[in-house]
Amino acid sequence: MVFSTRPVREKGYPILLVTHDDNGDWQFLCDTTTDVKDGLVLHLAHIVDAYPDVHELADLPRGWIAERESEGRPWRRSRRPADWKT
């Protein structure tokens, strides 16, 4: 199971931020909402089926994030900042 948002699942918004948290959780986010009511728990297959390009992030280490400016743009990987709030 992974975390995502209603805009990603229900409206097809592009995934622009992926986090692989220290505890092993994954988040696939559109970067348009931080409202708790928009959060969803989904099976990873739902994300990969709808957004096959996230497969290239399968090796993203724990504690890292991947960001991109828009759909189709390259992912930029980096360690999650120390002040990151998940």
Helices and strands as residue ranges (DSSP letters): E 2-5, H 6-11, E 17-20, E 26-29, G 36-38, E 39-42, H 44-50, G 52-57, E 64-67, E 76-79
